[in-house]
């Protein structure tokens, strides 16, 4: 006698009896799986893009928005600040700052953000050039691999930037001056995969009214033979697009923000952000603190959902118990006949337990597939709206343990009905039947 086949036939004979338990298990496991996947991948994205940044300096506004916009390229900038206000942070002899990364933000191409900065950004994020070279002149760009995949840009292509970061198609307001693709990044798993990099002065030229961008580009590329470029070593760049150029630029030129790394953590650096906020017109935000705030808010939402999930899990276990226990009265004759045909008490016990395990296993598998299906839909929306990549079909080790936990719960829910089945009195049942 094959108990597994018999248990399966019992479930499929009256599937509605087990349907509630399956649905509840699917709902509870699916919710937990979805929360785990979102939290895991969000944490990885946050951590991968911290890049050792201790401080972000920019225009007054929301500190969280400053961090999300400058480091994760989400949302819109608080505004711009003049180079004169922030030049001190770029000084290589600053007593507290080891390195600073200037950012110019606000424009895009087909929904992908154009970031004006210096080539040192590649070192900060551990990115490398996959093809071509690092930008060396204004209006030269290096594009991330996801940008290439979704826009079709390739080496040598030219394009014009649009004001803003939303892809408005033909309605986009294009700037003067053409960008040229001189490099493509290798995949790094960081935010650089989804941006277009160029120089800070390029932003100044594109926002000069009166066609100065194209004039500058022509001058900038004069006598410049791209075939003679060597593959760039981005460890040190003190040419067009470097920090030195910004130190020599006019004070009324603007940047969006500056990413700062400290030489070390001490009493002075711990009060550095507060001093900036209290004594200047600038805003200084500490990324670890702001990201932890985001995580705390996420955790608060998770706690509420966790209570709901626990309640659903308890109800799903009860539904299995009630379904199996209530069916025993209708199946007493069947169970007695199984005893007559040679099945022992252990066989009847195992039969009912298997039915409970089947309900739990089917529900758990359905929940896992459902959660990753929902994640796939969310991933498409997140990619379209924020240019962030989620791996929808990446299964976590925790989900394996969760599946085993569902089986254990199904077993526990079936134990009492299984004991009752094993105690079936053959003589009394057959006499009544």
VOPAGU-2260 file (C-alpha; in pm, 1 decimal, decimal comma):
REM VOPAGU-2260
SITE   aa  ch    i         X         Y         Z
SITE  UNK   A    0       0,0       0,0       0,0
SITE  UNK   A    1     145,7     333,5    -106,1
SITE  UNK   A    2      59,6     585,2     166,8
SITE  UNK   A    3     187,2     879,6     -36,4
SITE  UNK   A    4     -39,6     796,9    -331,5
SITE  UNK   A    5    -334,3     732,9    -100,9
SITE  UNK   A    6    -281,2    1060,0      86,6
SITE  UNK   A    7    -265,1    1248,0    -243,1
SITE  UNK   A    8    -586,3    1085,2    -369,0
SITE  UNK   A    9    -763,1    1174,7     -45,4
SITE  UNK   A   10    -671,1    1540,1     -97,1
SITE  UNK   A   11    -764,6    1551,9    -465,3
SITE  UNK   A   12   -1092,1    1364,1    -406,3
SITE  UNK   A   13   -1229,2    1657,0    -204,6
SITE  UNK   A   14    -989,7    1944,6    -286,3
SITE  UNK   A   15   -1214,1    2211,0    -134,3
SITE  UNK   A   16   -1152,2    2064,0     211,0
SITE  UNK   A   17    -781,4    2148,2     180,9
SITE  UNK   A   18    -816,8    2464,3     -26,5
SITE  UNK   A   19    -847,9    2705,3     266,8
SITE  UNK   A   20    -534,3    2568,0     432,6
SITE  UNK   A   21    -340,6    2589,5     106,0
SITE  UNK   A   22    -450,7    2947,9      42,4
SITE  UNK   A   23    -365,5    3059,8     394,8
SITE  UNK   A   24     -23,2    2892,9     382,7
SITE  UNK   A   25      41,1    3051,8      42,0
SITE  UNK   A   26     -55,6    3394,8     174,8
SITE  UNK   A   27     159,2    3373,4     488,1
SITE  UNK   A   28     465,4    3223,3     319,1
SITE  UNK   A   29     428,7    3461,5      23,8
SITE  UNK   A   30     421,2    3769,2     246,2
SITE  UNK   A   31     725,3    3659,3     445,6
SITE  UNK   A   32     914,6    3570,0     127,1
SITE  UNK   A   33     831,5    3904,5     -33,4
SITE  UNK   A   34     944,6    4098,5     273,6
SITE  UNK   A   35    1267,3    3897,5     297,1
SITE  UNK   A   36    1353,0    3949,1     -69,1
SITE  UNK   A   37    1276,2    4320,4     -66,6
SITE  UNK   A   38    1472,9    4379,9     252,9
SITE  UNK   A   39    1771,1    4172,8     139,3
SITE  UNK   A   40    1803,0    4338,3    -201,0
SITE  UNK   A   41    1733,6    4685,7     -64,0
SITE  UNK   A   42    2006,0    4639,6     198,6
SITE  UNK   A   43    2248,1    4519,2     -68,3
SITE  UNK   A   44    2171,2    4820,9    -287,2
SITE  UNK   A   45    2213,7    5059,0       5,3
SITE  UNK   A   46    2540,8    4899,3     117,8
SITE  UNK   A   47    2688,5    4867,2    -232,5
SITE  UNK   A   48    2638,9    5237,4    -296,4
SITE  UNK   A   49    2759,1    5377,9      36,0
SITE  UNK   A   50    3106,6    5387,8    -122,4
SITE  UNK   A   51    3269,7    5487,5     205,2
SITE  UNK   A   52    3098,0    5827,4     198,7
SITE  UNK   A   53    3091,7    5996,5     539,4
SITE  UNK   A   54    2911,1    6316,4     446,4
SITE  UNK   A   55    2703,2    6470,7     168,2
SITE  UNK   A   56    2705,4    6849,9     136,3
SITE  UNK   A   57    2447,8    7035,3     -72,1
SITE  UNK   A   58    2165,3    7286,8     -73,7
SITE  UNK   A   59    1929,2    7328,7     220,5
SITE  UNK   A   60    1631,0    7096,8     221,2
SITE  UNK   A   61    1562,7    6739,6     323,5
SITE  UNK   A   62    1879,8    6558,8     440,8
SITE  UNK   A   63    1731,7    6222,6     339,4
SITE  UNK   A   64    1650,8    6354,1      -6,6
SITE  UNK   A   65    2004,5    6493,1     -37,0
SITE  UNK   A   66    2151,1    6149,7      38,3
SITE  UNK   A   67    1908,4    5955,0    -181,4
SITE  UNK   A   68    1953,2    6191,3    -473,6
SITE  UNK   A   69    2330,9    6231,1    -452,0
SITE  UNK   A   70    2425,3    5871,1    -373,1
SITE  UNK   A   71    2138,4    5658,7    -503,1
SITE  UNK   A   72    2011,1    5892,8    -775,2
SITE  UNK   A   73    1653,1    5879,0    -653,1
SITE  UNK   A   74    1419,0    6177,1    -654,8
SITE  UNK   A   75    1512,1    6533,5    -739,5
SITE  UNK   A   76    1796,4    6755,8    -610,7
SITE  UNK   A   77    1732,0    7003,8    -330,4
SITE  UNK   A   78    1892,2    7263,6    -555,5
SITE  UNK   A   79    2240,3    7380,7    -647,4
SITE  UNK   A   80    2513,9    7554,6    -450,3
SITE  UNK   A   81    2779,1    7792,0    -578,5
SITE  UNK   A   82    3132,2    7667,5    -620,9
SITE  UNK   A   83    3247,9    7948,7    -395,1
SITE  UNK   A   84    3042,2    7806,1    -107,1
SITE  UNK   A   85    3187,3    7457,1    -132,3
SITE  UNK   A   86    3534,0    7508,9    -277,3
SITE  UNK   A   87    3695,5    7452,0      63,5
SITE  UNK   A   88    3565,1    7093,8      70,2
SITE  UNK   A   89    3750,1    7023,2    -255,2
SITE  UNK   A   90    4083,5    7149,8    -123,1
SITE  UNK   A   91    4324,4    6851,9    -115,2
SITE  UNK   A   92    4490,5    7005,7     193,1
SITE  UNK   A   93    4170,3    7015,5     398,5
SITE  UNK   A   94    4259,9    6897,9     752,8
SITE  UNK   A   95    3958,6    6665,1     788,6
SITE  UNK   A   96    3872,7    6556,7     434,9
SITE  UNK   A   97    4064,5    6278,7     263,5
SITE  UNK   A   98    3875,3    6304,2     -64,9
SITE  UNK   A   99    3575,7    6486,9    -209,7
SITE  UNK   A  100    3359,6    6402,9    -508,9
SITE  UNK   A  101    3172,5    6692,8    -675,7
SITE  UNK   A  102    2839,6    6611,4    -840,7
SITE  UNK   A  103    2631,0    6801,3   -1095,0
SITE  UNK   A  104    2281,4    6656,8   -1136,5
SITE  UNK   A  105    1945,7    6735,9   -1291,3
SITE  UNK   A  106    1962,3    6630,4   -1657,0
SITE  UNK   A  107    1906,6    6297,3   -1822,8
SITE  UNK   A  108    1883,3    6099,2   -2142,2
SITE  UNK   A  109    1579,0    5878,3   -2203,9
SITE  UNK   A  110    1513,8    5854,1   -1831,3
SITE  UNK   A  111    1875,4    5783,0   -1731,7
SITE  UNK   A  112    2053,8    6042,2   -1521,5
SITE  UNK   A  113    2356,4    6232,7   -1643,0
SITE  UNK   A  114    2606,7    6284,6   -1361,6
SITE  UNK   A  115    2869,8    6553,5   -1390,7
SITE  UNK   A  116    3168,3    6454,9   -1178,4
SITE  UNK   A  117    3538,2    6365,7   -1185,5
SITE  UNK   A  118    3686,9    6032,0   -1298,1
SITE  UNK   A  119    3775,3    5944,9    -937,7
SITE  UNK   A  120    3413,6    5833,6    -898,2
SITE  UNK   A  121    3511,7    5503,9   -1059,6
SITE  UNK   A  122    3755,9    5431,2    -778,0
SITE  UNK   A  123    3499,0    5527,6    -515,3
SITE  UNK   A  124    3250,4    5271,3    -643,6
SITE  UNK   A  125    3498,3    5006,3    -755,5
SITE  UNK   A  126    3388,1    5039,5   -1118,8
SITE  UNK   A  127    3602,7    4975,4   -1424,0
SITE  UNK   A  128    3593,9    5067,9   -1789,4
SITE  UNK   A  129    3474,6    4770,2   -1994,2
SITE  UNK   A  130    3522,4    4929,6   -2336,2
SITE  UNK   A  131    3679,3    5256,0   -2447,8
SITE  UNK   A  132    3825,8    5500,6   -2199,4
SITE  UNK   A  133    3745,9    5745,4   -1921,3
SITE  UNK   A  134    3608,7    6082,4   -2034,1
SITE  UNK   A  135    3891,1    6333,7   -2076,1
SITE  UNK   A  136    3709,3    6632,7   -2225,5
SITE  UNK   A  137    3380,2    6810,8   -2174,2
SITE  UNK   A  138    3084,6    6649,5   -2354,2
SITE  UNK   A  139    3253,0    6311,2   -2350,6
SITE  UNK   A  140    3056,7    6050,7   -2156,1
SITE  UNK   A  141    3100,9    5706,5   -2007,8
SITE  UNK   A  142    2776,9    5510,1   -1981,9
SITE  UNK   A  143    2671,0    5230,8   -1748,5
SITE  UNK   A  144    2593,6    4883,2   -1886,3
SITE  UNK   A  145    2222,2    4905,4   -1804,9
SITE  UNK   A  146    2202,7    5234,4   -1993,5
SITE  UNK   A  147    2357,0    5064,5   -2295,4
SITE  UNK   A  148    2119,2    4768,8   -2269,7
SITE  UNK   A  149    1806,9    4985,0   -2256,5
SITE  UNK   A  150    1893,7    5277,3   -2483,4
SITE  UNK   A  151    2108,2    5110,4   -2748,5
SITE  UNK   A  152    2392,0    5360,2   -2703,4
SITE  UNK   A  153    2726,8    5235,3   -2828,2
SITE  UNK   A  154    3082,1    5357,5   -2865,1
SITE  UNK   A  155    3104,9    5673,9   -3073,3
SITE  UNK   A  156    2732,9    5754,4   -3057,3
SITE  UNK   A  157    2625,6    6113,3   -2999,3
SITE  UNK   A  158    2312,7    6242,7   -2827,8
SITE  UNK   A  159    2167,0    6548,8   -2657,4
SITE  UNK   A  160    2067,1    6569,6   -2294,0
SITE  UNK   A  161    1720,4    6663,3   -2173,7
SITE  UNK   A  162    1628,0    6884,8   -1882,2
SITE  UNK   A  163    1500,4    6674,3   -1593,9
SITE  UNK   A  164    1521,7    6303,0   -1529,0
SITE  UNK   A  165    1185,7    6180,1   -1660,2
SITE  UNK   A  166    1178,3    6032,2   -2009,3
SITE  UNK   A  167     932,9    6262,0   -2190,4
SITE  UNK   A  168    1007,1    6127,5   -2537,0
SITE  UNK   A  169     958,4    6382,0   -2814,6
SITE  UNK   A  170     831,3    6639,8   -2563,7
SITE  UNK   A  171    1164,7    6648,4   -2378,6
SITE  UNK   A  172    1338,4    6987,5   -2365,4
SITE  UNK   A  173    1681,3    6918,6   -2511,9
SITE  UNK   A  174    1994,5    7118,7   -2431,2
SITE  UNK   A  175    2239,0    7247,1   -2686,4
SITE  UNK   A  176    2560,1    7054,4   -2732,5
SITE  UNK   A  177    2608,2    6691,3   -2828,0
SITE  UNK   A  178    2754,1    6430,2   -2597,4
SITE  UNK   A  179    2979,7    6159,4   -2734,5
SITE  UNK   A  180    3013,5    5809,7   -2589,4
SITE  UNK   A  181    3383,3    5736,7   -2531,9
SITE  UNK   A  182    3352,3    5455,8   -2278,1
SITE  UNK   A  183    3122,2    5188,0   -2141,8
SITE  UNK   A  184    3149,5    5065,9   -1783,2
SITE  UNK   A  185    3181,3    4701,4   -1691,0
SITE  UNK   A  186    2899,4    4583,5   -1466,6
SITE  UNK   A  187    2977,0    4673,0   -1105,0
SITE  UNK   A  188    2649,0    4605,9    -925,1
SITE  UNK   A  189    2641,8    4969,6    -811,7
SITE  UNK   A  190    2441,5    5274,8    -907,2
SITE  UNK   A  191    2699,7    5352,9   -1176,0
SITE  UNK   A  192    2548,4    5075,6   -1388,1
SITE  UNK   A  193    2248,1    5304,0   -1444,2
SITE  UNK   A  194    2398,1    5649,0   -1501,6
SITE  UNK   A  195    2583,2    5849,0   -1766,3
SITE  UNK   A  196    2906,6    6011,0   -1645,9
SITE  UNK   A  197    3066,0    6328,2   -1777,0
SITE  UNK   A  198    3251,7    6635,0   -1646,7
SITE  UNK   A  199    3108,2    6897,9   -1412,7
SITE  UNK   A  200    3186,3    7181,5   -1658,2
SITE  UNK   A  201    2973,5    7003,6   -1918,6
SITE  UNK   A  202    2672,9    7089,0   -1703,3
SITE  UNK   A  203    2780,6    7453,6   -1696,3
SITE  UNK   A  204    2806,3    7463,5   -2076,1
SITE  UNK   A  205    2471,5    7292,8   -2137,5
SITE  UNK   A  206    2298,7    7541,5   -1908,6
SITE  UNK   A  207    2466,3    7846,2   -2064,7
SITE  UNK   A  208    2201,0    8007,3   -2283,7
SITE  UNK   A  209    2311,2    8109,3   -2628,1
SITE  UNK   A  210    2481,4    7804,7   -2774,1
SITE  UNK   A  211    2803,2    7814,2   -2577,3
SITE  UNK   A  212    2793,3    7440,2   -2535,9
SITE  UNK   A  213    2856,7    7359,3   -2898,4
SITE  UNK   A  214    3124,8    7625,1   -2927,7
SITE  UNK   A  215    3303,2    7484,4   -2626,4
SITE  UNK   A  216    3278,2    7134,3   -2758,3
SITE  UNK   A  217    3436,2    7231,2   -3086,6
SITE  UNK   A  218    3723,5    7406,6   -2908,7
SITE  UNK   A  219    3761,5    7124,3   -2661,3
SITE  UNK   A  220    3797,5    6860,7   -2929,6
SITE  UNK   A  221    4025,6    7057,8   -3158,7
SITE  UNK   A  222    4343,6    6870,8   -3246,3
SITE  UNK   A  223    4224,8    6588,1   -3022,8
SITE  UNK   A  224    4263,9    6250,3   -3193,7
SITE  UNK   A  225    4059,9    5986,0   -3014,9
SITE  UNK   A  226    4252,0    5708,0   -3188,5
SITE  UNK   A  227    4560,4    5810,9   -2993,9
SITE  UNK   A  228    4392,4    5774,5   -2656,5
SITE  UNK   A  229    4534,7    5514,9   -2427,4
SITE  UNK   A  230    4307,9    5308,9   -2203,7
SITE  UNK   A  231    4269,4    5541,8   -1908,0
SITE  UNK   A  232    4416,5    5479,4   -1568,6
SITE  UNK   A  233    4168,7    5656,9   -1341,0
SITE  UNK   A  234    4385,9    5655,0   -1032,1
SITE  UNK   A  235    4491,2    6015,1   -1091,4
SITE  UNK   A  236    4321,1    6270,4   -1315,5
SITE  UNK   A  237    4443,4    6627,5   -1299,1
SITE  UNK   A  238    4323,7    6736,2   -1643,2
SITE  UNK   A  239    3993,1    6849,5   -1794,3
SITE  UNK   A  240    3719,3    6726,8   -1564,5
SITE  UNK   A  241    3945,5    6692,1   -1259,2
SITE  UNK   A  242    3931,9    6852,2    -915,3
SITE  UNK   A  243    4200,6    7105,5   -1006,9
SITE  UNK   A  244    3981,1    7248,7   -1280,4
SITE  UNK   A  245    3703,5    7307,2   -1027,7
SITE  UNK   A  246    3942,0    7475,6    -785,4
SITE  UNK   A  247    4036,4    7720,8   -1061,3
SITE  UNK   A  248    3680,5    7783,6   -1187,8
SITE  UNK   A  249    3474,2    8095,6   -1119,5
SITE  UNK   A  250    3300,2    8107,0    -783,0
SITE  UNK   A  251    2955,5    8157,9    -934,5
SITE  UNK   A  252    2965,0    7820,2   -1110,8
SITE  UNK   A  253    2732,0    7569,7    -948,6
SITE  UNK   A  254    2742,8    7213,3    -820,4
SITE  UNK   A  255    2457,3    7003,7    -687,3
SITE  UNK   A  256    2640,2    6832,7    -402,6
SITE  UNK   A  257    2972,1    6699,2    -278,7
SITE  UNK   A  258    3040,5    6352,7    -140,1
SITE  UNK   A  259    3300,9    6358,2     136,8
SITE  UNK   A  260    3532,5    6099,3     288,1
SITE  UNK   A  261    3706,5    6181,2     615,5
SITE  UNK   A  262    4071,5    6116,3     688,7
SITE  UNK   A  263    3960,0    5956,6    1013,0
SITE  UNK   A  264    3678,9    5962,8    1266,0
SITE  UNK   A  265    3745,3    6191,6    1561,8
SITE  UNK   A  266    3576,2    6458,2    1771,9
SITE  UNK   A  267    3613,2    6719,0    1498,4
SITE  UNK   A  268    3458,6    6506,9    1225,3
SITE  UNK   A  269    3175,4    6399,1    1455,2
SITE  UNK   A  270    3070,8    6763,4    1492,3
SITE  UNK   A  271    3160,5    6863,9    1135,7
SITE  UNK   A  272    2810,8    6816,1     991,3
SITE  UNK   A  273    2647,5    7007,4    1275,1
SITE  UNK   A  274    2890,3    7297,0    1232,7
SITE  UNK   A  275    2810,1    7318,5     861,7
SITE  UNK   A  276    2435,5    7311,0     924,3
SITE  UNK   A  277    2451,6    7570,0    1203,5
SITE  UNK   A  278    2699,0    7814,4    1054,1
SITE  UNK   A  279    2649,9    7807,8     676,4
SITE  UNK   A  280    2372,2    7814,9     418,5
SITE  UNK   A  281    2463,2    7457,6     324,7
SITE  UNK   A  282    2310,6    7127,1     431,4
SITE  UNK   A  283    2535,2    6843,8     551,2
SITE  UNK   A  284    2383,2    6495,9     580,0
SITE  UNK   A  285    2546,5    6177,9     709,0
SITE  UNK   A  286    2454,1    5883,9     480,5
SITE  UNK   A  287    2479,1    5602,1     739,1
SITE  UNK   A  288    2240,4    5785,5     970,5
SITE  UNK   A  289    1992,6    5869,5     694,2
SITE  UNK   A  290    1995,8    5515,3     553,7
SITE  UNK   A  291    1943,8    5372,6     901,7
SITE  UNK   A  292    1639,8    5599,3     929,8
SITE  UNK   A  293    1503,3    5446,6     609,8
SITE  UNK   A  294    1567,7    5100,6     748,7
SITE  UNK   A  295    1395,6    5188,0    1075,2
SITE  UNK   A  296    1088,6    5305,2     888,1
SITE  UNK   A  297    1093,0    4986,4     683,0
SITE  UNK   A  298    1125,6    4781,8    1001,6
SITE  UNK   A  299     826,5    4958,7    1155,3
SITE  UNK   A  300     616,2    4858,8     857,7
SITE  UNK   A  301     756,4    4507,5     876,9
SITE  UNK   A  302     653,5    4473,7    1242,1
SITE  UNK   A  303     291,8    4543,2    1155,4
SITE  UNK   A  304     301,6    4297,2     866,7
SITE  UNK   A  305     481,1    4043,0    1085,9
SITE  UNK   A  306     191,4    4046,4    1332,5
SITE  UNK   A  307     -48,7    3993,6    1042,4
SITE  UNK   A  308     162,6    3709,0     904,9
SITE  UNK   A  309     179,6    3535,9    1244,6
SITE  UNK   A  310    -198,5    3557,1    1271,1
SITE  UNK   A  311    -239,2    3410,2     921,8
SITE  UNK   A  312       7,7    3129,4    1000,9
SITE  UNK   A  313    -185,7    3037,5    1315,7
SITE  UNK   A  314    -514,1    3038,9    1124,8
SITE  UNK   A  315    -363,2    2829,0     843,8
SITE  UNK   A  316    -240,8    2568,1    1094,0
SITE  UNK   A  317    -582,5    2566,3    1260,5
SITE  UNK   A  318    -751,2    2522,3     923,5
SITE  UNK   A  319    -542,6    2210,7     854,6
SITE  UNK   A  320    -620,9    2077,4    1199,7
SITE  UNK   A  321    -995,3    2143,5    1167,4
SITE  UNK   A  322   -1010,7    2004,9     813,0
SITE  UNK   A  323    -837,1    1679,5     905,6
SITE  UNK   A  324   -1010,5    1639,3    1240,2
SITE  UNK   A  325   -1359,2    1701,7    1103,3
SITE  UNK   A  326   -1302,1    1458,6     816,3
SITE  UNK   A  327   -1219,8    1173,3    1053,9
SITE  UNK   A  328   -1587,0    1110,5    1132,3
SITE  UNK   A  329   -1668,1    1069,2     762,6
SITE  UNK   A  330   -1360,1     853,0     708,8
SITE  UNK   A  331   -1386,8     618,7    1006,8
SITE  UNK   A  332   -1510,3     331,0     789,9
SITE  UNK   A  333   -1235,1     392,9     535,4
SITE  UNK   A  334    -971,0     393,2     808,5
SITE  UNK   A  335   -1110,6      74,6     962,6
SITE  UNK   A  336   -1097,2     -97,9     624,3
SITE  UNK   A  337    -735,4       6,3     588,7
SITE  UNK   A  338    -664,4    -162,7     921,1
SITE  UNK   A  339    -838,4    -477,4     801,9
SITE  UNK   A  340    -632,5    -472,2     481,5
SITE  UNK   A  341    -314,7    -479,8     685,1
SITE  UNK   A  342    -230,7    -121,5     765,5
SITE  UNK   A  343    -114,4     -76,5    1123,8
SITE  UNK   A  344    -178,3     212,7    1355,7
SITE  UNK   A  345     146,5     369,3    1235,9
SITE  UNK   A  346      21,3     352,2     879,0
SITE  UNK   A  347    -296,9     542,7     964,5
SITE  UNK   A  348     -95,2     794,6    1163,6
SITE  UNK   A  349     139,8     843,8     868,0
SITE  UNK   A  350    -148,5     878,5     622,3
SITE  UNK   A  351    -305,9    1172,3     806,4
SITE  UNK   A  352      33,0    1335,2     867,7
SITE  UNK   A  353     113,9    1309,2     496,1
SITE  UNK   A  354    -210,8    1485,4     411,5
SITE  UNK   A  355    -115,9    1769,8     645,6
SITE  UNK   A  356     231,9    1786,0     493,0
SITE  UNK   A  357      88,3    1796,2     141,2
SITE  UNK   A  358    -132,5    2093,0     228,0
SITE  UNK   A  359     160,0    2277,1     388,1
SITE  UNK   A  360     401,0    2196,0     103,0
SITE  UNK   A  361     160,1    2298,9    -173,1
SITE  UNK   A  362      71,0    2618,9      10,1
SITE  UNK   A  363     435,4    2705,6      79,6
SITE  UNK   A  364     544,7    2642,6    -280,4
SITE  UNK   A  365     252,2    2845,5    -411,9
SITE  UNK   A  366     342,1    3125,5    -171,4
SITE  UNK   A  367     705,8    3131,7    -281,8
SITE  UNK   A  368     611,1    3140,8    -649,4
SITE  UNK   A  369     347,9    3406,0    -581,9
SITE  UNK   A  370     591,2    3629,5    -392,7
SITE  UNK   A  371     854,2    3612,7    -665,7
SITE  UNK   A  372     589,4    3671,4    -931,1
SITE  UNK   A  373     481,6    3986,5    -747,0
SITE  UNK   A  374     849,0    4083,5    -713,3
SITE  UNK   A  375     890,8    4043,9   -1090,3
SITE  UNK   A  376     605,0    4288,4   -1151,5
SITE  UNK   A  377     750,0    4526,1    -892,4
SITE  UNK   A  378    1096,2    4491,8   -1048,7
SITE  UNK   A  379     963,1    4608,2   -1385,5
SITE  UNK   A  380     798,3    4912,4   -1229,0
SITE  UNK   A  381    1104,4    4993,2   -1017,7
SITE  UNK   A  382    1331,2    4962,3   -1321,3
SITE  UNK   A  383    1105,8    5188,8   -1528,3
SITE  UNK   A  384    1052,9    5449,0   -1255,2
SITE  UNK   A  385    1384,4    5449,7   -1066,5
SITE  UNK   A  386    1631,0    5263,0   -1294,0
SITE  UNK   A  387    1705,8    5014,4   -1016,9
SITE  UNK   A  388    1746,2    4645,3   -1088,2
SITE  UNK   A  389    1583,1    4379,3    -869,2
SITE  UNK   A  390    1650,2    4009,8    -922,7
SITE  UNK   A  391    1293,5    3880,3    -899,9
SITE  UNK   A  392    1377,8    3510,4    -924,4
SITE  UNK   A  393    1663,9    3501,4    -680,1
SITE  UNK   A  394    1572,5    3261,7    -400,1
SITE  UNK   A  395    1727,9    3318,7     -58,5
SITE  UNK   A  396    1855,8    3047,9     180,4
SITE  UNK   A  397    1605,5    3179,1     434,6
SITE  UNK   A  398    1325,2    3076,8     200,6
SITE  UNK   A  399    1444,9    2717,1     216,2
SITE  UNK   A  400    1425,8    2727,2     594,6
SITE  UNK   A  401    1084,8    2888,5     567,1
SITE  UNK   A  402     963,8    2598,3     350,9
SITE  UNK   A  403    1090,1    2349,3     609,2
SITE  UNK   A  404     916,4    2553,3     879,3
SITE  UNK   A  405     590,3    2530,6     684,8
SITE  UNK   A  406     628,9    2151,8     667,5
SITE  UNK   A  407     692,7    2138,3    1042,0
SITE  UNK   A  408     380,0    2343,2    1104,2
SITE  UNK   A  409     179,0    2116,4     877,7
SITE  UNK   A  410     308,9    1815,8    1070,2
SITE  UNK   A  411     215,4    1966,8    1407,3
SITE  UNK   A  412    -131,2    2059,1    1282,4
SITE  UNK   A  413    -187,8    1700,3    1167,8
SITE  UNK   A  414     -53,6    1521,9    1478,1
SITE  UNK   A  415    -373,8    1520,2    1687,4
SITE  UNK   A  416    -599,4    1409,8    1397,5
SITE  UNK   A  417    -337,5    1145,0    1310,5
SITE  UNK   A  418    -339,3    1011,7    1667,3
SITE  UNK   A  419    -719,1     995,6    1655,9
SITE  UNK   A  420    -700,4     804,3    1327,5
SITE  UNK   A  421    -447,2     559,6    1470,1
SITE  UNK   A  422    -685,4     485,2    1758,9
SITE  UNK   A  423    -970,1     385,1    1528,2
SITE  UNK   A  424   -1158,1      83,2    1674,1
SITE  UNK   A  425   -1194,8    -166,4    1390,5
SITE  UNK   A  426   -1471,8    -379,1    1538,6
SITE  UNK   A  427   -1689,2     -93,4    1656,9
SITE  UNK   A  428   -1650,4     101,6    1334,0
SITE  UNK   A  429   -1727,7    -193,2    1104,4
SITE  UNK   A  430   -2026,1    -292,9    1317,2
SITE  UNK   A  431   -2165,9      61,7    1292,1
SITE  UNK   A  432   -2082,6      77,8     921,0
